[in-house]
Amino acid sequence: MSETLENLYSETRTFPPPAELAANANVKAEAYDEADENRQWFWEQQAKRLSWAKQWDQVLDWSNAPFAKWFVGGELNIAYNCVDRHVEAGHGDKVAIHWEGEPGDSRTVTYSDLLKSVSQAANTLTELGVTAGDRVAIYLPMIPEAAVAMLACARIGALHSVVFGGFSVDALATRIQDADCKVVITADGGYRRGKPSALKPTVDEAVAQCPSIEHVLVVRRTGEDVTWGDKDLWWHETVEQANDQHVPQAFDAEHPLFILYTSGTTGKPKGILHTTGGYLTQASYTFNAVFDIKPETDVYWCTADIGWVTGHSYIVYGPLSNGATQVMYEGTPDTPHKGRFWEIIDKYKVSLLYTAPTLIRTMMKWGDDIPAKYDLSSLRLLGSVGEPINPEAWMWYREHVGHDNAPIVDTWWQTETGAMMISPLPGVTASKPGSAMTPLPGISADVVNDEAESVPNGGGGFLVLREPWPSMLRGIWGDDQRFIDTYWSRFGKGAGVGDEWIYFAGDGAKKDDDGALWLLGRVDDVMLISGHNISTTEVESALVSHPSVAEAAVVGATDPTTGQAIVAFTIPRGNVDTSGDAGEKLIQELRNHVAKKLGPIAKPRQIMLVAELPKTRSGKIMRRLLKDVAENRSLGDVTTLQDSTVMDLISSGMQESK
Ligand code: WT7
């Protein structure tokens, strides 16, 4: 990408915080000033929200940049902070997890229950020979044992490496091998789309290729038959029989906590490494600040899977370190019916909801009448994460889920950042639909041009982070050079320019006239149309702003005249007629609609109406595959695709439309 991104879209709607929420907010506007005045002092205050066994001597050691050390010399136990201290404070009977199984079974886990299970699991892992610094793979469905397993590892200083339960044998085996894991914690299976979905056979195959694995600990969830080998142990015959007393030992603030693999578009997965004190400080602070949690009354629900960083920071470490009560759901959003999410919110009186744009757009596609059937009045705040949220999807979320008054926090962050970085503060920020607004207090984000110069308001470019932050990744497991090359060598000192280390996030962004930040997707996805840099996100948002469109994915395809041309794949809303001429008419209308919203430069060359889009298992659109289709190539690697039949349908449609 050269110089800057074009700034095509402008948004004028703003939504100030509700007065009552603003008056009682956990974090007020002063936080920005305090952090600006002294960033390290600010983070030091947030670290004090945790319980430390030993105080730190130094807040930040950046002398070996870009390898950071936060809270140097401090010691703490993460599990103690997430569990024991709440029980000691008299909240043992408080519900930590309202768990809802897909078939409709449920479990209530209090903080005392959690303490017992985590202590038992810690004792079992210790008996199995796991010690501080060892790696444990976790391959589980969304059941409370997933949180227990992670906390048990953290309690004894072992690193967990959670692998999403939908991943294949190969994906699991490469991750186990990369980190030399000693133990795998899994289950016979879990429930997906109304039926048991086995996990154990995948683990058996993977473990056969992984000599480092000494034991496999198996939770019984579905009760289906499993093949049993020498290394296998039932969770209920070990953990649930183990001694429930366990004294947590404090670990160094920089003791490694977990590895989590991100696939990215090229190369082998990167094992993102996070450590203890700084990670928990920022996960805990941002959960409190951005969700404005009132642990006495709020019920929080994050719909992510524990296999993603969102599940790590905002199902396990953020909420539990704050003593929150949360809902955990095992299954899919349309099982047994498309109102399942709203039914759960109604049942548990969920007040804080954290979900992803892909789900919001899916719900939009299913129709407004579905959420309307449920009582959603308990919701007082809504969160979004994972992708840019299109302004119209934001408006739909606000109107149909947030009854027109619940603030929306659009939170930008990454596996690498560990915790939220850019987001409105719900009691302070007047938010705009589709913008993540401003960096959180203590965070220094900027949009720069090729020369790392800050772009003025109204300009677009690359999103960078100029100052280290507590929950930043500490490296890529086993590959320091790749860590430097990937994140620190595009701009600043790592690129041989100046003295400042600048973190390159890989996202395009723009600043609007008020300085609010708009995330524009991965820079690899930016299109170059007749010499203009145009973001796929903006064209997609323009399409979604048409009342007939639920979802859209846009790619730049090679074009003899314009260099690249815009090709859009569009999912119509449920009630829209697209048969025959009506479809053709809609396509023309959409092309003109985009041209009107963004200017003629952004008018798509071609629009296809499709039923589904190719997505990764975490819900991100795989534009790379659509580009293959648009450029008439055979498809690249489809192994991370959520549903492999989608591409066949799209490719055959593309042939027909030619
Ligand atoms: C990438 C990181 C953060 C947890 C889930 C994803 C995109 C994430 C937003 C947002 C626009 C967003 C970025 C980022 N992204 N949140 N609110 N607005 N884009 O973690 O898998 O590491 O992906 O997701 O492109 O770089 P991840």
Residues whose N, C-alpha, C, O or C-beta is under 5 A from the ligand:
A	BS01	WT7	T310 S384 V385 G386 E387 P388 I389 D410 T411 W412 W413 Q414 T415 E416 A505 D507 L519 G521 R522
